Amino acid sequence: MKLTTFFQRAALLSVLTAMMAFSANAQMPTDSIVADFNEFVRLLEETHPDPYTNYGGRPFFRRAAMETRYGLVMDSVTSPDVLANRIREFLAPLGDGHTNIQRGRSEWWRHAQARFLPMNQGIIYTQILPAQYKDLIGSKLVGIENMPIQDVLAGFNKHEAAENEMGRMILLCWDCVSLDKVIPNIPEDSITYHLETPEGKQVALTLPFKMKFDSISWQEQCGLPYTDIFPSKQLQFDFVGKGKNTMYLCARSIMARDCIEYMRDNGWDYERELQWLFRQVYRNQEMPSDLNEAIAMLPSFSGEFEKMLLQMKANGSKNLIIDLRSNDGGFTPIVIPTLYQMWGDEFIKKSSTFSTEGYTMISPLLMKKYNTSLEQLSAQSPIKIEYGDYQYEGGNEPVVTQVTDEIRNNVISQMMSSVKDKLMAQKGKPVYTPEHVYVLTNESTFSAAFHYAFYLKKMGATIVGVTCRQAPNTYMEATPFELPRTGLSGNISNSLQMFLPADDPRAKDFYPDLMPTYEDFKRYNFDENTIPMYLLDIIEGNK
């Protein structure tokens, strides 16, 4: 019996690469700018699973490309920064959070800022303000300059790609470049926000533009209160609340030793991801120059998960909270073993009924990314594989009702884990199955972190928090590229995923089962940990 589809699909999902090097802001001939745009369009058509539908079809996609090229020529564009902006605008109709291009260093640093963050069911409230305005923390953002907030969000559709409204809200928080296009005549030195305070008072607040890394220290700014009672570091876990009834696991990234070892052992370029992990996730550790030594320092995702489950088992703990807030992804396959650790053979059987579908475009960039070739791919197929073909996964796979040793061993052999011997030793039995599993999400839960939340939901978990910017039915996987003349780099999706029926209310907005309201955030004083405190009160009967 074939049972490779789910795990093969997982092995191809969600490689979120670290941010690539910014291009220099050197000027160059317009012909070179246009040539790089043409190269980008070629790579997009060659790599993306469907670059046409969201434009209305191939003729309309080509028309958009021609109009962008015409604009570059007529405006005599010579700046890579401007090219990056034009490409981002060209990509807006695609609505794809994994297909992007990085702006040049000078443009990003000139515009980057962080004042308002979107939260909770389309409600936006202030998170960081100059200290003298601390009384406005928690206010709803209802407009910018003379434009209502919903009109601002709608305007972003024309300039930046986002998969849903929460994605547009995140762009609103950070993307001053596009905001200049959405709202005409914004002053050069300041911007006016229209707020509604928690008490219902209307306030117009004019603030000077501030760069993200400017001379103002954090001591001169005011942020949300922070109640430090939950694990907050990568793969940190501990009991929370009363007694040892509830375990809390923090996962800030779906990256760990498991996937780096896999990349190394399969000949992938893994050094950049390894450096990113030490720089962004394990900030308190200096990365050794010996790469194998550095890899050995990293925890295993499924290894730490087993340790946690054994502690829960020893204490008879009923509840597990998995915190995926502000987790923007990594490698989906490293979370699959944790599902087997919690449910054993039951997971193998149930995963065969998930009814998820994936369509992966075979392209030169994909072969380069996975350090393989068409010949190697064809050797695993009954027919010869060519560029432009798809790998189809899911849909008509057989449902598993009885797990044999052969099926189980085949499944485990495909898992991405640094403790595969321990998975084999389970022999289909769970390490421990909590009575209740809760998953925390927020607006920044994305890509592989979304996949983890989705699969946990399929296994019966309760999703708690804020709708994430990742859509269940969308394009997926980040395949890196670099343009030869400007050096601009970014990613192109190479897969299409259909996780839910098209008419499902969650197909584009994966809203949680339990969502704290604005009044709930207000009741918890807009604390950064409102979501876990809200859930813990529900678990312990305080709400």
Secondary structure, 3 states (H helix, E strand, C coil): CCCCHHHHHHHHCCECCCCCCCCCCCCCCHHHHHHHHHHHHHHHHHHCCCCCHHHCCHHHHHHHHHHHHHHHHHCCCCCHHHHHHHHHHHHHHHCCCCCEECCCHHHHHHHCCCCEEECCCCCEEECCEEHHHHHHCCCEEEEECCEEHHHHHHHHCCCCCCCCHHHHHHHHHHCHHHHHHHCCCCCCCEEEEEEECCCCCEEEEEEECCCCCCCCCHHHEECCCCCCCCCCCCCEEEEECCCCCEEEEECCCECCHHHHHHHHHCCCCCHHHHHHHHHHHCCCCCCCCCHHHHHHHCCCHHHHHHHHHHHHHHHCCCEEEEECCCCCCECHHHHHHHHHHHHCHHHHHHHCCCCCEEEEECCHHHHHHCCCCHHHHHHCCCCCCCCCCEEEEECCCCCCCCCCHHHHHHHHHCCCCCCHHHHHHHCCCCCCCCCEEEEEECCCCCCHHHHHHHHHHHCCCEEEECCCCCCCEEEECCEEEECCCCCCEEEECCEEEECCCCCCCCCCCCCCCECCCHHHHHHCCCCCCHHHHHHHHHHCCCC
